[in-house]
Amino acid sequence: MKVKKEKIIELDGANLDIDLIPKQNLGWKQDKCPWNEAEEKNIHKCAVKNTSICKYFRGIKDDDVVLCAYNGKK
C-alpha cells in the first residue's frame, strides 16, 4: 500500500490563540493563513482557547511557528 506523504508548511507569528488572522500594530511578523487567503476570508483559525483546532493544524515549532498541512483547495 502506498501512503501519500503530507506536505507541511511553516507559518510565522502565532500568538496564544494561534489564529493567524492579520491584526494591526503587532510587535512581530505574522504570516497569513493559506486557507483564508485561498477563500479570501478571515474566518479560519488554527487553534483558539476553549474552541476547536483546524483540520490542517499539525502543531507548533519553536516559539511561534505553526505547522500547517493546507495545500490548496480540494
C-alpha positions as CSV (number, residue, x, y, z in Angstrom):
1,M,0.0,0.0,0.0
2,K,1.4,3.4,-1.0
3,V,0.9,6.2,1.6
4,K,1.0,9.8,0.3
5,K,3.3,12.0,2.4
6,E,1.6,15.1,3.7
7,K,3.2,18.4,2.9
8,I,3.6,20.6,6.0
9,I,4.2,24.4,5.7
10,E,5.5,26.6,8.5
11,L,3.7,29.9,9.3
12,D,5.4,32.5,11.4
13,G,3.7,34.7,14.0
14,A,1.3,32.6,16.1
15,N,0.2,34.0,19.3
16,L,-1.6,32.3,22.3
17,D,-4.8,32.0,20.3
18,I,-2.9,30.9,17.1
19,D,-5.4,32.4,14.8
20,L,-3.1,33.9,12.0
21,I,-5.7,36.5,11.2
22,P,-3.9,39.7,10.4
23,K,-4.0,42.3,13.1
24,Q,-2.7,45.9,13.1
25,N,0.1,47.0,15.3
26,L,1.5,43.6,16.2
27,G,5.1,43.6,17.6
28,W,6.1,40.6,15.5
29,K,5.9,39.2,11.9
30,Q,2.7,37.2,11.3
31,D,2.0,35.1,8.2
32,K,-1.5,34.8,6.8
33,C,-3.5,31.6,7.0
34,P,-3.3,30.0,3.5
35,W,-6.8,28.7,3.8
36,N,-8.1,32.2,4.5
37,E,-6.1,33.5,1.6
38,A,-7.5,30.9,-0.8
39,E,-11.0,31.7,0.2
40,E,-10.4,35.5,0.6
41,K,-11.8,35.4,4.1
42,N,-10.6,35.8,7.7
43,I,-12.6,33.1,9.4
44,H,-10.3,30.0,9.7
45,K,-8.2,29.8,12.9
46,C,-5.6,27.2,13.8
47,A,-6.4,26.8,17.5
48,V,-8.4,29.0,19.8
49,K,-8.6,28.6,23.6
50,N,-11.6,26.6,24.5
51,T,-12.6,26.0,20.9
52,S,-11.7,23.6,18.1
53,I,-8.5,23.0,16.3
54,C,-8.3,23.5,12.5
55,K,-8.2,20.2,10.5
56,Y,-4.9,21.4,8.9
57,F,-3.2,22.2,12.2
58,R,-0.2,20.0,12.8
59,G,1.4,21.6,15.8
60,I,3.9,24.3,17.0
61,K,7.6,24.5,16.3
62,D,9.9,26.8,18.2
63,D,8.2,29.8,19.9
64,D,5.7,30.9,17.3
65,V,5.7,28.8,14.2
66,V,2.5,26.9,13.3
67,L,2.8,23.7,11.3
68,C,0.0,23.6,8.7
69,A,-1.0,21.0,6.2
70,Y,-3.2,23.2,4.0
71,N,-2.2,22.6,0.3
72,G,-4.8,24.5,-1.6
73,K,-8.5,23.9,-2.4
74,K,-9.5,20.3,-2.8
